[in-house]
Amino acid sequence: MVLASIVVFLVSLAIGALGIHLGAMAIVEESEYSDAVVTALIGAIVWAVVGFFLGVIPLVGPLLALLAWIAVINMMYPGGWTEAAGIGLIAWVSVLVVLYILALFEVTAFTAIGVPGT
């Protein structure tokens, strides 16, 4: 049971990092996959903490969690807030596509770590 949870966590983290990596390659044209893994992990932690404390505030809480996640991307990659938001958007869309394909083949559930809303 613990081993299965670890495998699910690692696969989800890898998928989330892939999305961030693709977004960074598209927007700032530079990214190491290892940086994307760190970004996904830190982003997931920040999203969870902000969501836990502020998520109960209607509309504002989820927006602040999203802003905190984009702030992590902004700190990890060159450019500004616009580039970070672009990386996040591409990450979100690409993870949705990958998860949809994997879910079609019943390989994984429709979730990923490091990209909100997936």
Backbone as a chain_set.jsonl record, in Angstrom:
{"seq": "MVLASIVVFLVSLAIGALGIHLGAMAIVEESEYSDAVVTALIGAIVWAVVGFFLGVIPLVGPLLALLAWIAVINMMYPGGWTEAAGIGLIAWVSVLVVLYILALFEVTAFTAIGVPGT", "coords": {"N": [[0.822, -1.193, 0.0], [1.901, 1.287, 0.828], [4.037, 1.437, -0.945], [2.657, 1.594, -3.379], [1.44, 4.095, -3.078], [3.692, 5.728, -3.062], [4.655, 5.3, -5.65], [2.513, 6.354, -7.177], [2.651, 9.028, -6.332], [5.223, 9.74, -7.326], [4.914, 9.334, -10.103], [2.863, 11.153, -10.642], [4.159, 13.521, -9.912], [6.189, 13.529, -11.839], [4.68, 13.86, -14.179], [3.507, 16.373, -13.701], [5.856, 17.902, -13.579], [6.746, 17.542, -16.182], [4.841, 19.046, -17.6], [5.436, 21.659, -16.662], [8.064, 21.85, -17.545], [7.687, 21.722, -20.361], [6.182, 24.066, -20.685], [8.072, 26.007, -19.857], [10.056, 25.613, -21.778], [8.679, 26.458, -24.046], [8.05, 29.147, -23.478], [10.267, 30.594, -22.227], [12.329, 29.386, -23.435], [14.263, 27.816, -22.244], [15.078, 25.223, -20.077], [15.714, 22.857, -17.61], [14.902, 19.532, -16.959], [15.134, 18.642, -14.349], [14.99, 21.026, -12.897], [12.352, 21.637, -13.387], [11.097, 19.586, -11.986], [11.751, 20.256, -9.334], [10.476, 22.739, -9.237], [7.804, 21.942, -9.616], [7.395, 20.396, -7.302], [7.885, 22.234, -5.174], [5.986, 24.145, -5.92], [3.611, 22.661, -5.607], [3.603, 22.256, -2.844], [3.501, 24.917, -1.891], [1.054, 25.717, -3.045], [-0.683, 23.981, -1.661], [-0.328, 24.804, 1.028], [-1.077, 27.557, 0.984], [-3.658, 27.228, -0.012], [-4.76, 25.718, 2.077], [-4.798, 27.527, 4.248], [-6.028, 29.839, 3.195], [-7.867, 29.042, 1.345], [-10.536, 28.734, 1.978], [-11.769, 31.132, 1.699], [-14.121, 32.502, -0.308], [-13.645, 32.673, -3.815], [-11.391, 34.514, -3.562], [-9.488, 33.036, -2.064], [-8.768, 30.648, -3.675], [-7.722, 32.086, -5.871], [-5.537, 33.407, -4.708], [-3.988, 31.185, -4.061], [-3.397, 30.245, -6.617], [-1.956, 32.466, -7.561], [0.229, 32.321, -5.816], [1.365, 29.915, -6.69], [2.113, 30.643, -9.288], [3.965, 32.548, -8.551], [6.016, 30.937, -7.55], [6.885, 29.713, -9.921], [7.736, 32.031, -11.201], [9.918, 32.7, -9.609], [11.634, 30.613, -10.174], [12.219, 30.584, -12.876], [13.549, 32.515, -15.648], [12.497, 35.849, -16.619], [9.389, 37.595, -16.227], [6.323, 38.147, -14.409], [4.405, 37.774, -16.393], [5.589, 35.941, -18.142], [5.855, 33.805, -16.346], [3.163, 33.245, -15.801], [2.415, 32.429, -18.351], [4.004, 30.119, -18.65], [2.819, 28.598, -16.646], [0.202, 28.336, -17.676], [0.622, 26.887, -20.067], [1.739, 24.617, -18.909], [-0.453, 23.646, -17.446], [-2.348, 23.072, -19.488], [-0.908, 21.201, -21.049], [-0.495, 19.141, -19.193], [-3.122, 18.385, -18.727], [-3.741, 17.275, -21.236], [-1.893, 15.101, -21.385], [-2.711, 13.619, -19.107], [-5.338, 13.038, -19.82], [-4.98, 11.36, -22.022], [-3.56, 9.242, -20.788], [-5.503, 8.45, -18.937], [-7.497, 7.545, -20.646], [-6.414, 5.144, -21.488], [-6.46, 3.859, -19.142], [-4.213, 4.002, -17.489], [-3.451, 5.738, -15.491], [-4.856, 7.82, -12.867], [-6.789, 10.844, -13.218], [-5.003, 12.992, -12.284], [-2.33, 15.153, -11.206], [0.744, 16.061, -9.65], [1.895, 19.217, -8.711], [0.856, 20.866, -10.632], [-1.779, 22.954, -10.53], [-5.276, 22.145, -10.229], [-5.367, 19.773, -11.577]], "CA": [[0.0, 0.0, 0.0], [2.791, 2.442, 0.884], [4.775, 1.456, -2.199], [1.743, 2.086, -4.414], [1.29, 5.537, -2.87], [4.939, 6.368, -3.487], [4.688, 5.238, -7.113], [1.524, 7.322, -7.667], [3.215, 10.349, -6.081], [6.334, 9.987, -8.239], [4.385, 9.46, -11.471], [2.141, 12.428, -10.694], [5.17, 14.58, -9.897], [6.856, 13.506, -13.146], [3.763, 14.435, -15.162], [3.438, 17.801, -13.416], [7.131, 18.498, -13.981], [6.769, 17.56, -17.646], [4.064, 20.209, -18.027], [6.199, 22.876, -16.374], [9.216, 21.828, -18.457], [7.2, 22.1, -21.692], [5.824, 25.482, -20.627], [9.294, 26.804, -19.805], [10.713, 25.528, -23.092], [7.901, 27.25, -25.003], [8.004, 30.579, -23.144], [11.586, 31.199, -22.013], [13.226, 28.613, -24.281], [15.305, 27.137, -21.494], [14.594, 24.497, -18.917], [16.222, 21.526, -17.292], [13.796, 18.771, -16.378], [15.317, 18.601, -12.893], [14.448, 22.289, -12.377], [10.894, 21.534, -13.451], [10.688, 18.715, -10.881], [11.832, 21.067, -8.118], [9.411, 23.738, -9.335], [6.521, 21.258, -9.399], [7.299, 19.994, -5.901], [7.715, 23.45, -4.361], [4.693, 24.728, -6.283], [2.54, 21.868, -4.985], [3.619, 22.538, -1.406], [3.003, 26.293, -1.702], [-0.378, 25.686, -3.377], [-1.382, 23.3, -0.571], [-0.289, 25.633, 2.241], [-1.933, 28.737, 0.775], [-5.022, 26.727, -0.115], [-5.219, 25.285, 3.403], [-5.073, 28.672, 5.105], [-6.848, 30.877, 2.574], [-8.76, 28.446, 0.364], [-11.939, 28.807, 2.39], [-12.303, 32.439, 1.317], [-14.675, 32.345, -1.666], [-12.994, 33.304, -4.952], [-10.09, 35.091, -3.235], [-8.585, 31.982, -1.615], [-8.182, 29.931, -4.811], [-6.914, 33.01, -6.688], [-4.268, 33.61, -4.015], [-3.221, 29.951, -4.217], [-2.898, 30.27, -7.991], [-0.928, 33.503, -7.613], [1.4, 31.794, -5.114], [1.964, 28.922, -7.578], [2.78, 31.401, -10.361], [5.134, 33.178, -7.931], [7.077, 29.922, -7.518], [7.405, 29.628, -11.293], [8.427, 33.297, -11.452], [11.209, 32.653, -8.921], [12.468, 29.529, -10.69], [12.527, 30.759, -14.299], [13.774, 33.91, -16.031], [11.335, 36.574, -17.124], [8.575, 38.209, -15.191], [5.044, 37.526, -14.065], [3.711, 37.37, -17.619], [6.209, 34.687, -18.586], [5.502, 32.765, -15.368], [1.759, 32.873, -16.048], [2.412, 31.675, -19.608], [4.532, 28.785, -18.345], [1.769, 27.907, -15.89], [-0.918, 28.004, -18.56], [1.053, 25.788, -20.936], [1.876, 23.441, -18.046], [-1.794, 23.162, -17.123], [-2.947, 22.479, -20.694], [-0.167, 20.0, -21.448], [-0.773, 18.083, -18.219], [-4.472, 17.892, -19.006], [-3.676, 16.415, -22.426], [-1.206, 13.864, -21.018], [-3.561, 12.858, -18.193], [-6.496, 12.539, -20.57], [-4.523, 10.211, -22.816], [-3.275, 8.142, -19.864], [-6.772, 7.987, -18.353], [-8.183, 6.778, -21.69], [-5.848, 3.803, -21.484], [-6.557, 3.41, -17.747], [-2.869, 3.892, -16.944], [-3.395, 6.529, -14.266], [-6.012, 8.667, -12.579], [-6.732, 12.154, -13.854], [-4.414, 13.932, -11.347], [-0.872, 15.326, -11.257], [1.287, 16.893, -8.575], [2.7, 20.349, -9.176], [0.067, 21.711, -11.537], [-3.097, 23.079, -9.898], [-6.501, 21.832, -10.961], [-5.264, 18.522, -12.32]], "C": [[0.872, 1.266, 0.0], [3.563, 2.559, -0.429], [3.913, 1.99, -3.343], [1.553, 3.595, -4.286], [2.527, 6.291, -3.328], [5.031, 6.396, -5.009], [3.723, 6.26, -7.711], [2.058, 8.745, -7.49], [4.3, 10.679, -7.102], [5.869, 10.146, -9.683], [3.652, 10.795, -11.628], [3.106, 13.601, -10.716], [5.879, 14.667, -11.248], [5.977, 14.133, -14.223], [3.632, 15.944, -14.957], [4.703, 18.526, -13.842], [7.256, 18.559, -15.498], [6.008, 18.771, -18.181], [4.817, 21.508, -17.818], [7.405, 22.971, -17.31], [8.798, 22.268, -19.865], [6.836, 23.58, -21.743], [7.046, 26.383, -20.629], [10.032, 26.773, -21.14], [9.987, 26.401, -24.123], [8.014, 28.754, -24.74], [9.399, 31.195, -23.02], [12.693, 30.448, -22.739], [14.427, 28.032, -23.544], [14.679, 26.465, -20.281], [15.325, 23.178, -18.805], [15.066, 20.79, -16.622], [13.91, 18.718, -14.859], [14.811, 19.884, -12.234], [12.923, 22.259, -12.365], [10.363, 20.638, -12.338], [10.688, 19.496, -9.568], [10.711, 22.107, -8.102], [8.049, 23.113, -9.058], [6.344, 20.892, -7.934], [7.077, 21.197, -4.992], [6.359, 24.092, -4.64], [3.526, 23.983, -5.651], [2.458, 22.137, -3.492], [3.047, 23.921, -1.13], [1.501, 26.356, -1.968], [-1.172, 25.083, -2.215], [-1.436, 24.16, 0.691], [-1.207, 26.842, 2.103], [-3.397, 28.308, 0.689], [-5.592, 26.315, 1.229], [-5.629, 26.483, 4.253], [-6.05, 29.676, 4.499], [-7.899, 30.331, 1.613], [-10.233, 28.532, 0.711], [-12.576, 30.149, 2.042], [-12.821, 32.326, -0.114], [-13.968, 33.24, -2.678], [-11.584, 33.796, -4.647], [-9.078, 34.006, -2.86], [-7.963, 31.203, -2.767], [-7.327, 30.831, -5.712], [-5.559, 33.281, -6.04], [-3.384, 32.368, -4.107], [-2.612, 29.881, -5.62], [-1.775, 31.295, -8.145], [0.355, 33.033, -6.927], [2.127, 30.763, -5.98], [2.707, 29.617, -8.723], [4.021, 32.104, -9.805], [6.303, 32.201, -7.84], [7.703, 29.786, -8.902], [8.222, 30.876, -11.618], [9.813, 33.306, -10.799], [12.167, 31.648, -9.564], [12.922, 29.739, -12.14], [12.732, 32.228, -14.622], [12.508, 34.539, -16.617], [10.575, 37.161, -15.95], [7.297, 37.431, -14.953], [4.295, 37.044, -15.299], [4.266, 36.05, -18.14], [5.845, 33.535, -17.645], [4.063, 32.303, -15.556], [1.641, 32.071, -17.341], [2.926, 30.258, -19.414], [3.476, 27.97, -17.615], [0.608, 27.48, -16.762], [-0.56, 26.833, -19.478], [1.209, 24.505, -20.123], [0.515, 22.82, -17.774], [-2.419, 22.451, -18.323], [-2.224, 21.184, -21.075], [-0.389, 18.849, -20.48], [-2.171, 17.524, -18.426], [-4.479, 16.934, -20.198], [-3.034, 15.072, -22.075], [-2.094, 13.005, -20.119], [-4.79, 12.294, -18.892], [-6.117, 11.29, -21.362], [-4.248, 9.009, -21.905], [-4.547, 7.581, -19.235], [-7.573, 7.182, -19.37], [-7.715, 5.325, -21.713], [-5.812, 3.194, -20.081], [-5.188, 3.155, -17.129], [-2.783, 4.6, -15.602], [-4.711, 7.271, -14.064], [-5.776, 10.044, -13.195], [-6.221, 13.209, -12.859], [-2.908, 14.012, -11.573], [-0.447, 16.261, -10.14], [2.115, 18.008, -9.2], [2.012, 21.261, -10.146], [-1.339, 21.773, -10.972], [-4.254, 22.676, -10.827], [-6.425, 20.571, -11.773], [-5.21, 17.355, -11.38]], "O": [[0.603, 2.205, -0.749], [3.723, 3.658, -0.962], [4.393, 2.755, -4.179], [1.511, 4.297, -5.296], [2.423, 7.369, -3.914], [5.439, 7.402, -5.59], [4.08, 6.961, -8.658], [1.931, 9.573, -8.392], [4.302, 11.766, -7.679], [6.377, 11.003, -10.406], [3.811, 11.481, -12.638], [2.899, 14.567, -11.452], [6.139, 15.764, -11.742], [6.474, 14.858, -15.085], [3.645, 16.706, -15.924], [4.644, 19.624, -14.396], [7.808, 19.516, -16.04], [6.47, 19.444, -19.103], [4.834, 22.367, -18.7], [7.727, 24.05, -17.807], [9.472, 23.088, -20.488], [7.139, 24.268, -22.718], [7.068, 27.405, -21.315], [10.57, 27.788, -21.58], [10.628, 27.013, -24.977], [8.069, 29.544, -25.682], [9.678, 32.216, -23.649], [13.861, 30.831, -22.665], [15.476, 27.786, -24.141], [13.869, 27.052, -19.564], [15.526, 22.475, -19.795], [14.34, 21.368, -15.813], [12.898, 18.745, -14.158], [14.262, 19.838, -11.133], [12.286, 22.786, -11.454], [9.288, 20.901, -11.799], [9.741, 19.408, -8.787], [10.074, 22.325, -7.071], [7.232, 23.693, -8.343], [5.256, 21.06, -7.382], [6.188, 21.183, -4.141], [5.667, 24.528, -3.719], [2.559, 24.603, -5.207], [1.364, 22.235, -2.936], [2.209, 24.086, -0.244], [0.759, 26.977, -1.207], [-2.214, 25.615, -1.83], [-2.475, 24.234, 1.349], [-2.014, 27.122, 2.989], [-4.272, 28.961, 1.258], [-6.773, 26.535, 1.498], [-6.675, 26.462, 4.9], [-6.823, 30.299, 5.228], [-8.735, 31.088, 1.118], [-11.087, 28.415, -0.168], [-13.799, 30.283, 2.086], [-12.042, 32.081, -1.035], [-13.726, 34.419, -2.42], [-10.664, 33.514, -5.415], [-7.928, 34.059, -3.298], [-6.738, 31.1, -2.835], [-6.318, 30.381, -6.254], [-4.547, 33.375, -6.733], [-2.164, 32.484, -4.22], [-1.452, 29.504, -5.782], [-0.761, 31.018, -8.786], [1.452, 33.316, -7.409], [3.357, 30.732, -6.008], [3.813, 29.212, -9.08], [5.021, 32.241, -10.511], [7.454, 32.592, -8.033], [8.927, 29.748, -9.029], [9.28, 30.783, -12.24], [10.765, 33.849, -11.359], [13.384, 31.824, -9.499], [13.903, 29.136, -12.575], [12.164, 33.096, -13.96], [11.586, 33.847, -17.047], [11.073, 37.21, -14.825], [7.198, 36.239, -15.247], [3.621, 36.014, -15.253], [3.514, 35.156, -18.528], [5.563, 32.425, -18.096], [3.775, 31.109, -15.479], [0.849, 31.132, -17.415], [2.356, 29.306, -19.947], [3.262, 26.797, -17.922], [0.084, 26.377, -16.605], [-1.349, 25.903, -19.643], [0.851, 23.425, -20.594], [0.353, 21.603, -17.864], [-2.957, 21.352, -18.186], [-2.868, 20.182, -21.388], [-0.464, 17.695, -20.902], [-2.38, 16.316, -18.312], [-5.149, 15.902, -20.165], [-3.568, 14.02, -22.428], [-2.219, 11.8, -20.34], [-5.229, 11.186, -18.581], [-6.844, 10.296, -21.368], [-4.656, 7.89, -22.213], [-4.656, 6.373, -19.024], [-8.26, 6.232, -18.997], [-8.503, 4.404, -21.927], [-5.206, 2.144, -19.865], [-5.013, 2.221, -16.347], [-2.12, 4.12, -14.682], [-5.556, 7.341, -14.957], [-4.67, 10.351, -13.638], [-6.903, 14.202, -12.608], [-2.288, 13.068, -12.065], [-1.201, 17.148, -9.737], [2.926, 17.775, -10.096], [2.529, 22.334, -10.459], [-2.031, 20.755, -10.933], [-4.192, 22.855, -12.043], [-7.314, 20.303, -12.581], [-5.122, 16.209, -11.822]]}, "num_chains": 1, "name": "protein.A"}
